[in-house]
Amino acid sequence: MNVIVPSLGIDLVDVARIARLAKNDRFTRRVFTDAELEECGRRAFPERSLAARFAAKEAFAKALGTGIGKSLTWKEVELVAPPGHGPKIRLSGRWAKKNLSVSVSITHTKTSAAAVVMIFPADSS
């Protein structure tokens, strides 16, 4: 699949919905990487962090134009938060091999989480 870049995706998630879904281990293991679950588990409000990660994955899929399914799995998109830096999206599987640069911004309140993702050609220099 050819990606049209630059492209933009946005998603808004209800925190309570993700909190309910996250009680199901099958859901969390299908959607989140072990590192994401570990990182969110250390947060004061893990459900908010999970919701923000869910939104980031959805926003990435929208920017890519594929949705989640055959072309992109949940775990191929991982939101990482290096200490002292803003969040980043790390790609794995077939998407890690693509020459893409990804920018992500996330936010959340008690009730909502949102993410905006921009995909653009990686610097070829």
A tleap script that builds the chain and sets N, CA, C and O, in Angstrom:
source leaprc.protein.ff14SB
mol = sequence {
  NMET ASN VAL ILE VAL PRO SER LEU GLY ILE
  ASP LEU VAL ASP VAL ALA ARG ILE ALA ARG
  LEU ALA LYS ASN ASP ARG PHE THR ARG ARG
  VAL PHE THR ASP ALA GLU LEU GLU GLU CYS
  GLY ARG ARG ALA PHE PRO GLU ARG SER LEU
  ALA ALA ARG PHE ALA ALA LYS GLU ALA PHE
  ALA LYS ALA LEU GLY THR GLY ILE GLY LYS
  SER LEU THR TRP LYS GLU VAL GLU LEU VAL
  ALA PRO PRO GLY HIE GLY PRO LYS ILE ARG
  LEU SER GLY ARG TRP ALA LYS LYS ASN LEU
  SER VAL SER VAL SER ILE THR HIE THR LYS
  THR SER ALA ALA ALA VAL VAL MET ILE PHE
  PRO ALA ASP SER CSER
}
set mol.1.N position { 0.840 -1.179 0.000 }
set mol.1.CA position { 0.000 0.000 0.000 }
set mol.1.C position { 0.886 1.243 0.000 }
set mol.1.O position { 1.828 1.345 0.786 }
set mol.2.N position { 0.578 2.179 -0.882 }
set mol.2.CA position { 1.292 3.448 -0.924 }
set mol.2.C position { 0.620 4.434 0.011 }
set mol.2.O position { -0.603 4.580 0.006 }
set mol.3.N position { 1.418 5.097 0.800 }
set mol.3.CA position { 0.895 6.070 1.742 }
set mol.3.C position { 0.981 7.449 1.105 }
set mol.3.O position { 2.024 7.830 0.572 }
set mol.4.N position { -0.109 8.191 1.161 }
set mol.4.CA position { -0.108 9.560 0.681 }
set mol.4.C position { 0.315 10.441 1.841 }
set mol.4.O position { -0.372 10.500 2.860 }
set mol.5.N position { 1.425 11.116 1.697 }
set mol.5.CA position { 1.942 11.938 2.790 }
set mol.5.C position { 2.201 13.345 2.293 }
set mol.5.O position { 2.456 13.491 1.097 }
set mol.6.N position { 2.161 14.379 3.086 }
set mol.6.CA position { 1.816 14.291 4.498 }
set mol.6.C position { 0.334 14.021 4.694 }
set mol.6.O position { -0.489 14.341 3.837 }
set mol.7.N position { 0.008 13.430 5.828 }
set mol.7.CA position { -1.389 13.144 6.140 }
set mol.7.C position { -1.614 13.324 7.634 }
set mol.7.O position { -0.682 13.252 8.434 }
set mol.8.N position { -2.864 13.559 7.990 }
set mol.8.CA position { -3.224 13.900 9.352 }
set mol.8.C position { -4.366 13.013 9.822 }
set mol.8.O position { -5.291 12.722 9.064 }
set mol.9.N position { -4.294 12.581 11.090 }
set mol.9.CA position { -5.372 11.809 11.695 }
set mol.9.C position { -5.651 12.332 13.087 }
set mol.9.O position { -4.743 12.808 13.769 }
set mol.10.N position { -6.900 12.246 13.515 }
set mol.10.CA position { -7.292 12.704 14.845 }
set mol.10.C position { -8.288 11.706 15.413 }
set mol.10.O position { -9.061 11.101 14.672 }
set mol.11.N position { -8.266 11.535 16.741 }
set mol.11.CA position { -9.245 10.661 17.372 }
set mol.11.C position { -9.556 11.172 18.772 }
set mol.11.O position { -8.692 11.720 19.456 }
set mol.12.N position { -10.802 10.984 19.185 }
set mol.12.CA position { -11.290 11.371 20.497 }
set mol.12.C position { -11.925 10.143 21.129 }
set mol.12.O position { -12.746 9.475 20.502 }
set mol.13.N position { -11.547 9.840 22.380 }
set mol.13.CA position { -11.983 8.619 23.049 }
set mol.13.C position { -12.591 8.959 24.405 }
set mol.13.O position { -12.121 9.856 25.104 }
set mol.14.N position { -13.645 8.225 24.764 }
set mol.14.CA position { -14.243 8.339 26.089 }
set mol.14.C position { -13.417 7.499 27.067 }
set mol.14.O position { -13.284 6.290 26.876 }
set mol.15.N position { -12.866 8.117 28.104 }
set mol.15.CA position { -12.003 7.419 29.059 }
set mol.15.C position { -12.766 6.282 29.747 }
set mol.15.O position { -12.215 5.196 29.925 }
set mol.16.N position { -14.005 6.514 30.130 }
set mol.16.CA position { -14.786 5.473 30.817 }
set mol.16.C position { -14.961 4.241 29.936 }
set mol.16.O position { -14.936 3.116 30.435 }
set mol.17.N position { -15.135 4.439 28.641 }
set mol.17.CA position { -15.285 3.304 27.718 }
set mol.17.C position { -14.016 2.457 27.687 }
set mol.17.O position { -14.081 1.230 27.753 }
set mol.18.N position { -12.874 3.113 27.586 }
set mol.18.CA position { -11.604 2.380 27.559 }
set mol.18.C position { -11.356 1.717 28.907 }
set mol.18.O position { -10.844 0.599 28.952 }
set mol.19.N position { -11.707 2.383 30.009 }
set mol.19.CA position { -11.552 1.792 31.345 }
set mol.19.C position { -12.368 0.502 31.460 }
set mol.19.O position { -11.894 -0.485 32.023 }
set mol.20.N position { -13.598 0.510 30.925 }
set mol.20.CA position { -14.435 -0.703 30.945 }
set mol.20.C position { -13.804 -1.808 30.098 }
set mol.20.O position { -13.707 -2.957 30.531 }
set mol.21.N position { -13.380 -1.449 28.898 }
set mol.21.CA position { -12.770 -2.437 28.009 }
set mol.21.C position { -11.471 -2.992 28.591 }
set mol.21.O position { -11.165 -4.172 28.415 }
set mol.22.N position { -10.713 -2.151 29.278 }
set mol.22.CA position { -9.410 -2.551 29.821 }
set mol.22.C position { -9.529 -3.555 30.965 }
set mol.22.O position { -8.532 -4.158 31.360 }
set mol.23.N position { -10.712 -3.739 31.489 }
set mol.23.CA position { -10.917 -4.772 32.518 }
set mol.23.C position { -10.842 -6.163 31.906 }
set mol.23.O position { -10.691 -7.155 32.619 }
set mol.24.N position { -10.948 -6.229 30.589 }
set mol.24.CA position { -10.874 -7.484 29.848 }
set mol.24.C position { -9.438 -7.680 29.363 }
set mol.24.O position { -8.951 -6.939 28.509 }
set mol.25.N position { -8.778 -8.677 29.913 }
set mol.25.CA position { -7.382 -8.938 29.552 }
set mol.25.C position { -7.218 -9.221 28.063 }
set mol.25.O position { -6.190 -8.882 27.477 }
set mol.26.N position { -8.211 -9.833 27.457 }
set mol.26.CA position { -8.128 -10.125 26.015 }
set mol.26.C position { -8.039 -8.829 25.211 }
set mol.26.O position { -7.275 -8.742 24.251 }
set mol.27.N position { -8.816 -7.832 25.602 }
set mol.27.CA position { -8.766 -6.521 24.944 }
set mol.27.C position { -7.387 -5.888 25.117 }
set mol.27.O position { -6.763 -5.477 24.138 }
set mol.28.N position { -6.913 -5.809 26.352 }
set mol.28.CA position { -5.642 -5.115 26.588 }
set mol.28.C position { -4.483 -5.815 25.892 }
set mol.28.O position { -3.590 -5.149 25.369 }
set mol.29.N position { -4.479 -7.131 25.875 }
set mol.29.CA position { -3.387 -7.870 25.228 }
set mol.29.C position { -3.444 -7.763 23.704 }
set mol.29.O position { -2.418 -7.895 23.037 }
set mol.30.N position { -4.631 -7.526 23.152 }
set mol.30.CA position { -4.769 -7.380 21.698 }
set mol.30.C position { -4.381 -5.985 21.231 }
set mol.30.O position { -3.844 -5.817 20.137 }
set mol.31.N position { -4.659 -4.974 22.074 }
set mol.31.CA position { -4.501 -3.578 21.660 }
set mol.31.C position { -3.175 -2.965 22.084 }
set mol.31.O position { -2.581 -2.203 21.322 }
set mol.32.N position { -2.699 -3.280 23.280 }
set mol.32.CA position { -1.525 -2.606 23.846 }
set mol.32.C position { -0.324 -3.532 23.958 }
set mol.32.O position { -0.471 -4.730 24.201 }
set mol.33.N position { 0.871 -2.965 23.777 }
set mol.33.CA position { 2.092 -3.738 23.966 }
set mol.33.C position { 2.349 -3.894 25.464 }
set mol.33.O position { 1.774 -3.174 26.280 }
set mol.34.N position { 3.211 -4.834 25.813 }
set mol.34.CA position { 3.580 -5.021 27.224 }
set mol.34.C position { 4.167 -3.740 27.799 }
set mol.34.O position { 3.880 -3.377 28.940 }
set mol.35.N position { 4.988 -3.057 27.011 }
set mol.35.CA position { 5.612 -1.815 27.484 }
set mol.35.C position { 4.559 -0.740 27.747 }
set mol.35.O position { 4.664 -0.001 28.725 }
set mol.36.N position { 3.549 -0.646 26.886 }
set mol.36.CA position { 2.478 0.336 27.095 }
set mol.36.C position { 1.697 0.021 28.368 }
set mol.36.O position { 1.389 0.921 29.150 }
set mol.37.N position { 1.380 -1.251 28.575 }
set mol.37.CA position { 0.641 -1.645 29.776 }
set mol.37.C position { 1.450 -1.366 31.037 }
set mol.37.O position { 0.913 -0.910 32.047 }
set mol.38.N position { 2.738 -1.646 30.964 }
set mol.38.CA position { 3.612 -1.392 32.115 }
set mol.38.C position { 3.697 0.104 32.412 }
set mol.38.O position { 3.571 0.520 33.564 }
set mol.39.N position { 3.909 0.909 31.372 }
set mol.39.CA position { 4.013 2.358 31.537 }
set mol.39.C position { 2.714 2.935 32.111 }
set mol.39.O position { 2.755 3.735 33.046 }
set mol.40.N position { 1.582 2.543 31.567 }
set mol.40.CA position { 0.296 3.063 32.041 }
set mol.40.C position { 0.007 2.610 33.463 }
set mol.40.O position { -0.594 3.349 34.243 }
set mol.41.N position { 0.425 1.411 33.801 }
set mol.41.CA position { 0.228 0.892 35.153 }
set mol.41.C position { 0.952 1.693 36.213 }
set mol.41.O position { 0.563 1.667 37.381 }
set mol.42.N position { 1.992 2.399 35.831 }
set mol.42.CA position { 2.756 3.230 36.776 }
set mol.42.C position { 2.142 4.619 36.945 }
set mol.42.O position { 2.564 5.376 37.820 }
set mol.43.N position { 1.170 4.956 36.136 }
set mol.43.CA position { 0.564 6.293 36.170 }
set mol.43.C position { -0.499 6.379 37.263 }
set mol.43.O position { -1.076 5.371 37.670 }
set mol.44.N position { -0.743 7.596 37.725 }
set mol.44.CA position { -1.765 7.831 38.750 }
set mol.44.C position { -3.156 7.455 38.244 }
set mol.44.O position { -3.979 6.952 39.009 }
set mol.45.N position { -3.421 7.696 36.964 }
set mol.45.CA position { -4.715 7.390 36.360 }
set mol.45.C position { -4.476 6.552 35.107 }
set mol.45.O position { -4.522 7.079 33.995 }
set mol.46.N position { -4.221 5.255 35.273 }
set mol.46.CA position { -3.857 4.421 34.120 }
set mol.46.C position { -4.906 4.405 33.016 }
set mol.46.O position { -4.558 4.295 31.840 }
set mol.47.N position { -6.177 4.511 33.370 }
set mol.47.CA position { -7.229 4.474 32.353 }
set mol.47.C position { -7.132 5.671 31.412 }
set mol.47.O position { -7.461 5.555 30.232 }
set mol.48.N position { -6.691 6.801 31.911 }
set mol.48.CA position { -6.524 7.985 31.053 }
set mol.48.C position { -5.362 7.784 30.083 }
set mol.48.O position { -5.441 8.148 28.910 }
set mol.49.N position { -4.291 7.200 30.597 }
set mol.49.CA position { -3.125 6.943 29.744 }
set mol.49.C position { -3.435 5.898 28.682 }
set mol.49.O position { -3.007 6.029 27.535 }
set mol.50.N position { -4.178 4.858 29.059 }
set mol.50.CA position { -4.577 3.849 28.068 }
set mol.50.C position { -5.472 4.465 27.003 }
set mol.50.O position { -5.327 4.175 25.815 }
set mol.51.N position { -6.396 5.317 27.433 }
set mol.51.CA position { -7.294 5.966 26.472 }
set mol.51.C position { -6.511 6.850 25.505 }
set mol.51.O position { -6.815 6.873 24.312 }
set mol.52.N position { -5.517 7.572 25.997 }
set mol.52.CA position { -4.702 8.426 25.129 }
set mol.52.C position { -3.922 7.576 24.121 }
set mol.52.O position { -3.788 7.958 22.959 }
set mol.53.N position { -3.413 6.432 24.565 }
set mol.53.CA position { -2.693 5.541 23.655 }
set mol.53.C position { -3.636 4.949 22.602 }
set mol.53.O position { -3.284 4.845 21.427 }
set mol.54.N position { -4.826 4.567 23.038 }
set mol.54.CA position { -5.825 4.062 22.102 }
set mol.54.C position { -6.126 5.121 21.041 }
set mol.54.O position { -6.171 4.820 19.849 }
set mol.55.N position { -6.332 6.356 21.482 }
set mol.55.CA position { -6.616 7.450 20.553 }
set mol.55.C position { -5.455 7.661 19.581 }
set mol.55.O position { -5.675 7.918 18.397 }
set mol.56.N position { -4.217 7.554 20.080 }
set mol.56.CA position { -3.048 7.732 19.217 }
set mol.56.C position { -2.977 6.649 18.138 }
set mol.56.O position { -2.645 6.934 16.987 }
set mol.57.N position { -3.287 5.420 18.512 }
set mol.57.CA position { -3.280 4.324 17.539 }
set mol.57.C position { -4.353 4.549 16.470 }
set mol.57.O position { -4.106 4.362 15.278 }
set mol.58.N position { -5.542 4.953 16.914 }
set mol.58.CA position { -6.631 5.237 15.966 }
set mol.58.C position { -6.273 6.416 15.058 }
set mol.58.O position { -6.514 6.370 13.852 }
set mol.59.N position { -5.701 7.466 15.640 }
set mol.59.CA position { -5.328 8.641 14.847 }
set mol.59.C position { -4.265 8.268 13.816 }
set mol.59.O position { -4.311 8.744 12.681 }
set mol.60.N position { -3.312 7.422 14.200 }
set mol.60.CA position { -2.291 6.979 13.248 }
set mol.60.C position { -2.942 6.208 12.103 }
set mol.60.O position { -2.626 6.439 10.935 }
set mol.61.N position { -3.846 5.296 12.437 }
set mol.61.CA position { -4.523 4.506 11.400 }
set mol.61.C position { -5.316 5.402 10.453 }
set mol.61.O position { -5.367 5.149 9.249 }
set mol.62.N position { -5.927 6.436 10.991 }
set mol.62.CA position { -6.680 7.375 10.153 }
set mol.62.C position { -5.739 8.169 9.247 }
set mol.62.O position { -6.030 8.375 8.069 }
set mol.63.N position { -4.616 8.611 9.801 }
set mol.63.CA position { -3.640 9.349 8.988 }
set mol.63.C position { -3.087 8.459 7.876 }
set mol.63.O position { -2.848 8.910 6.756 }
set mol.64.N position { -2.894 7.203 8.209 }
set mol.64.CA position { -2.375 6.248 7.232 }
set mol.64.C position { -3.420 5.931 6.162 }
set mol.64.O position { -3.085 5.623 5.018 }
set mol.65.N position { -4.680 6.013 6.553 }
set mol.65.CA position { -5.754 5.739 5.611 }
set mol.65.C position { -6.137 4.275 5.526 }
set mol.65.O position { -6.869 3.879 4.619 }
set mol.66.N position { -5.653 3.462 6.458 }
set mol.66.CA position { -5.924 2.024 6.406 }
set mol.66.C position { -6.939 1.562 7.435 }
set mol.66.O position { -7.614 0.553 7.230 }
set mol.67.N position { -7.054 2.284 8.535 }
set mol.67.CA position { -7.808 1.761 9.665 }
set mol.67.C position { -7.031 0.618 10.292 }
set mol.67.O position { -5.954 0.253 9.822 }
set mol.68.N position { -7.585 0.061 11.352 }
set mol.68.CA position { -6.968 -1.092 12.008 }
set mol.68.C position { -7.607 -2.337 11.411 }
set mol.68.O position { -8.832 -2.432 11.335 }
set mol.69.N position { -6.795 -3.278 10.994 }
set mol.69.CA position { -7.330 -4.494 10.377 }
set mol.69.C position { -6.251 -5.255 9.649 }
set mol.69.O position { -5.210 -5.568 10.227 }
set mol.70.N position { -6.486 -5.560 8.380 }
set mol.70.CA position { -5.542 -6.356 7.596 }
set mol.70.C position { -4.209 -5.647 7.397 }
set mol.70.O position { -3.153 -6.273 7.491 }
set mol.71.N position { -4.249 -4.361 7.125 }
set mol.71.CA position { -3.030 -3.630 6.779 }
set mol.71.C position { -2.243 -3.134 7.983 }
set mol.71.O position { -1.049 -2.854 7.872 }
set mol.72.N position { -2.900 -3.023 9.127 }
set mol.72.CA position { -2.259 -2.468 10.322 }
set mol.72.C position { -2.880 -3.091 11.556 }
set mol.72.O position { -4.102 -3.097 11.709 }
set mol.73.N position { -2.035 -3.619 12.440 }
set mol.73.CA position { -2.543 -4.176 13.693 }
set mol.73.C position { -2.314 -3.179 14.824 }
set mol.73.O position { -1.472 -2.286 14.724 }
set mol.74.N position { -3.081 -3.347 15.899 }
set mol.74.CA position { -2.964 -2.450 17.053 }
set mol.74.C position { -1.533 -2.378 17.570 }
set mol.74.O position { -1.032 -1.292 17.858 }
set mol.75.N position { -0.880 -3.514 17.689 }
set mol.75.CA position { 0.440 -3.550 18.317 }
set mol.75.C position { 1.572 -3.079 17.409 }
set mol.75.O position { 2.698 -2.897 17.872 }
set mol.76.N position { 1.290 -2.881 16.127 }
set mol.76.CA position { 2.320 -2.327 15.244 }
set mol.76.C position { 2.519 -0.837 15.491 }
set mol.76.O position { 3.475 -0.240 14.995 }
set mol.77.N position { 1.614 -0.242 16.257 }
set mol.77.CA position { 1.683 1.178 16.615 }
set mol.77.C position { 1.823 1.249 18.131 }
set mol.77.O position { 0.904 0.878 18.863 }
set mol.78.N position { 2.957 1.719 18.594 }
set mol.78.CA position { 3.212 1.797 20.040 }
set mol.78.C position { 3.525 3.237 20.424 }
set mol.78.O position { 4.374 3.882 19.810 }
set mol.79.N position { 2.839 3.729 21.433 }
set mol.79.CA position { 3.126 5.071 21.927 }
set mol.79.C position { 4.136 4.944 23.060 }
set mol.79.O position { 3.886 4.264 24.055 }
set mol.80.N position { 5.265 5.600 22.900 }
set mol.80.CA position { 6.303 5.590 23.931 }
set mol.80.C position { 6.492 7.014 24.436 }
set mol.80.O position { 6.301 7.986 23.706 }
set mol.81.N position { 6.870 7.106 25.700 }
set mol.81.CA position { 7.077 8.422 26.314 }
set mol.81.C position { 8.438 8.432 26.985 }
set mol.81.O position { 8.539 8.169 28.183 }
set mol.82.N position { 9.495 8.735 26.223 }
set mol.82.CA position { 10.835 8.776 26.815 }
set mol.82.C position { 10.893 9.829 27.923 }
set mol.82.O position { 10.340 10.917 27.762 }
set mol.83.N position { 11.551 9.526 29.041 }
set mol.83.CA position { 11.650 10.511 30.123 }
set mol.83.C position { 12.196 11.848 29.632 }
set mol.83.O position { 13.222 11.903 28.952 }
set mol.84.N position { 11.505 12.912 29.981 }
set mol.84.CA position { 11.948 14.249 29.606 }
set mol.84.C position { 11.606 14.663 28.189 }
set mol.84.O position { 12.010 15.738 27.743 }
set mol.85.N position { 10.861 13.820 27.468 }
set mol.85.CA position { 10.489 14.118 26.087 }
set mol.85.C position { 8.998 13.904 25.899 }
set mol.85.O position { 8.350 13.233 26.702 }
set mol.86.N position { 8.467 14.472 24.848 }
set mol.86.CA position { 7.067 14.259 24.507 }
set mol.86.C position { 6.851 12.861 23.965 }
set mol.86.O position { 7.813 12.139 23.703 }
set mol.87.N position { 5.596 12.472 23.796 }
set mol.87.CA position { 5.301 11.135 23.292 }
set mol.87.C position { 5.767 10.954 21.851 }
set mol.87.O position { 5.853 11.906 21.075 }
set mol.88.N position { 6.060 9.720 21.527 }
set mol.88.CA position { 6.499 9.356 20.181 }
set mol.88.C position { 5.769 8.077 19.783 }
set mol.88.O position { 5.380 7.279 20.635 }
set mol.89.N position { 5.594 7.900 18.500 }
set mol.89.CA position { 5.041 6.651 17.993 }
set mol.89.C position { 6.186 5.823 17.435 }
set mol.89.O position { 6.977 6.283 16.612 }
set mol.90.N position { 6.245 4.587 17.910 }
set mol.90.CA position { 7.227 3.626 17.411 }
set mol.90.C position { 6.453 2.572 16.613 }
set mol.90.O position { 5.489 1.986 17.106 }
set mol.91.N position { 6.890 2.347 15.387 }
set mol.91.CA position { 6.235 1.379 14.517 }
set mol.91.C position { 7.003 0.074 14.518 }
set mol.91.O position { 8.227 0.065 14.646 }
set mol.92.N position { 6.287 -1.021 14.375 }
set mol.92.CA position { 6.934 -2.325 14.275 }
set mol.92.C position { 6.305 -3.084 13.106 }
set mol.92.O position { 5.386 -2.595 12.450 }
set mol.93.N position { 6.812 -4.262 12.869 }
set mol.93.CA position { 6.294 -5.059 11.757 }
set mol.93.C position { 6.588 -4.413 10.425 }
set mol.93.O position { 7.617 -3.759 10.254 }
set mol.94.N position { 5.695 -4.594 9.493 }
set mol.94.CA position { 5.911 -4.093 8.121 }
set mol.94.C position { 6.020 -2.572 8.074 }
set mol.94.O position { 6.690 -2.036 7.191 }
set mol.95.N position { 5.375 -1.863 9.006 }
set mol.95.CA position { 5.388 -0.400 8.982 }
set mol.95.C position { 6.714 0.182 9.465 }
set mol.95.O position { 7.042 1.322 9.138 }
set mol.96.N position { 7.471 -0.579 10.233 }
set mol.96.CA position { 8.779 -0.102 10.691 }
set mol.96.C position { 9.743 0.054 9.517 }
set mol.96.O position { 10.712 0.808 9.595 }
set mol.97.N position { 9.471 -0.658 8.444 }
set mol.97.CA position { 10.355 -0.625 7.272 }
set mol.97.C position { 10.035 0.526 6.325 }
set mol.97.O position { 10.807 0.815 5.411 }
set mol.98.N position { 8.904 1.177 6.544 }
set mol.98.CA position { 8.515 2.287 5.670 }
set mol.98.C position { 9.307 3.537 6.030 }
set mol.98.O position { 9.710 3.721 7.178 }
set mol.99.N position { 9.521 4.377 5.052 }
set mol.99.CA position { 10.284 5.612 5.256 }
set mol.99.C position { 9.333 6.737 5.681 }
set mol.99.O position { 9.076 7.676 4.929 }
set mol.100.N position { 8.820 6.612 6.911 }
set mol.100.CA position { 7.851 7.574 7.422 }
set mol.100.C position { 8.394 8.277 8.663 }
set mol.100.O position { 9.127 7.698 9.464 }
set mol.101.N position { 8.018 9.516 8.790 }
set mol.101.CA position { 8.279 10.252 10.017 }
set mol.101.C position { 6.904 10.568 10.613 }
set mol.101.O position { 5.997 11.010 9.908 }
set mol.102.N position { 6.768 10.337 11.908 }
set mol.102.CA position { 5.465 10.475 12.558 }
set mol.102.C position { 5.577 11.449 13.719 }
set mol.102.O position { 6.502 11.370 14.527 }
set mol.103.N position { 4.636 12.354 13.786 }
set mol.103.CA position { 4.538 13.291 14.901 }
set mol.103.C position { 3.209 13.038 15.593 }
set mol.103.O position { 2.191 12.838 14.930 }
set mol.104.N position { 3.208 13.045 16.928 }
set mol.104.CA position { 1.991 12.768 17.679 }
set mol.104.C position { 1.841 13.757 18.830 }
set mol.104.O position { 2.823 14.168 19.447 }
set mol.105.N position { 0.608 14.125 19.101 }
set mol.105.CA position { 0.280 14.933 20.268 }
set mol.105.C position { -0.929 14.281 20.935 }
set mol.105.O position { -1.913 13.954 20.271 }
set mol.106.N position { -0.846 14.094 22.257 }
set mol.106.CA position { -1.956 13.499 22.998 }
set mol.106.C position { -2.358 14.422 24.137 }
set mol.106.O position { -1.566 15.239 24.606 }
set mol.107.N position { -3.607 14.275 24.574 }
set mol.107.CA position { -4.101 15.022 25.723 }
set mol.107.C position { -5.241 14.234 26.341 }
set mol.107.O position { -5.870 13.411 25.675 }
set mol.108.N position { -5.506 14.487 27.609 }
set mol.108.CA position { -6.664 13.848 28.233 }
set mol.108.C position { -7.164 14.668 29.407 }
set mol.108.O position { -6.431 15.451 30.011 }
set mol.109.N position { -8.444 14.458 29.712 }
set mol.109.CA position { -9.084 15.000 30.899 }
set mol.109.C position { -9.594 13.787 31.678 }
set mol.109.O position { -9.248 12.653 31.349 }
set mol.110.N position { -10.398 14.013 32.687 }
set mol.110.CA position { -10.989 12.897 33.429 }
set mol.110.C position { -11.908 12.062 32.545 }
set mol.110.O position { -12.076 10.864 32.773 }
set mol.111.N position { -12.494 12.688 31.546 }
set mol.111.CA position { -13.526 12.005 30.762 }
set mol.111.C position { -13.157 11.705 29.311 }
set mol.111.O position { -13.749 10.810 28.706 }
set mol.112.N position { -12.205 12.422 28.744 }
set mol.112.CA position { -11.874 12.255 27.323 }
set mol.112.C position { -10.371 12.214 27.103 }
set mol.112.O position { -9.595 12.796 27.861 }
set mol.113.N position { -9.984 11.515 26.054 }
set mol.113.CA position { -8.591 11.507 25.614 }
set mol.113.C position { -8.595 11.747 24.111 }
set mol.113.O position { -9.482 11.276 23.399 }
set mol.114.N position { -7.604 12.476 23.640 }
set mol.114.CA position { -7.521 12.795 22.217 }
set mol.114.C position { -6.086 12.681 21.736 }
set mol.114.O position { -5.135 12.812 22.508 }
set mol.115.N position { -5.957 12.435 20.442 }
set mol.115.CA position { -4.632 12.383 19.817 }
set mol.115.C position { -4.727 12.921 18.404 }
set mol.115.O position { -5.734 12.760 17.715 }
set mol.116.N position { -3.651 13.562 17.998 }
set mol.116.CA position { -3.486 14.031 16.623 }
set mol.116.C position { -2.163 13.458 16.132 }
set mol.116.O position { -1.148 13.532 16.825 }
set mol.117.N position { -2.184 12.891 14.942 }
set mol.117.CA position { -0.988 12.289 14.359 }
set mol.117.C position { -0.786 12.860 12.970 }
set mol.117.O position { -1.727 12.979 12.186 }
set mol.118.N position { 0.453 13.210 12.680 }
set mol.118.CA position { 0.812 13.636 11.331 }
set mol.118.C position { 1.905 12.711 10.821 }
set mol.118.O position { 2.888 12.439 11.510 }
set mol.119.N position { 1.711 12.242 9.611 }
set mol.119.CA position { 2.698 11.387 8.939 }
set mol.119.C position { 3.239 12.163 7.756 }
set mol.119.O position { 2.482 12.741 6.976 }
set mol.120.N position { 4.564 12.170 7.630 }
set mol.120.CA position { 5.182 12.862 6.508 }
set mol.120.C position { 6.429 12.093 6.104 }
set mol.120.O position { 6.923 11.271 6.876 }
set mol.121.N position { 6.947 12.348 4.901 }
set mol.121.CA position { 8.127 11.615 4.441 }
set mol.121.C position { 9.293 11.848 5.390 }
set mol.121.O position { 9.542 12.971 5.827 }
set mol.122.N position { 10.000 10.777 5.701 }
set mol.122.CA position { 11.184 10.907 6.523 }
set mol.122.C position { 12.238 11.678 5.750 }
set mol.122.O position { 12.287 11.622 4.521 }
set mol.123.N position { 13.069 12.387 6.467 }
set mol.123.CA position { 14.155 13.149 5.839 }
set mol.123.C position { 15.076 12.167 5.121 }
set mol.123.O position { 15.603 11.239 5.734 }
set mol.124.N position { 15.262 12.369 3.857 }
set mol.124.CA position { 16.072 11.432 3.070 }
set mol.124.C position { 17.535 11.852 2.989 }
set mol.124.O position { 18.324 11.221 2.286 }
set mol.125.N position { 17.900 12.909 3.699 }
set mol.125.CA position { 19.297 13.346 3.610 }
set mol.125.C position { 20.184 12.573 4.536 }
set mol.125.O position { 21.390 12.818 4.583 }
savepdb mol mol.pdb
quit
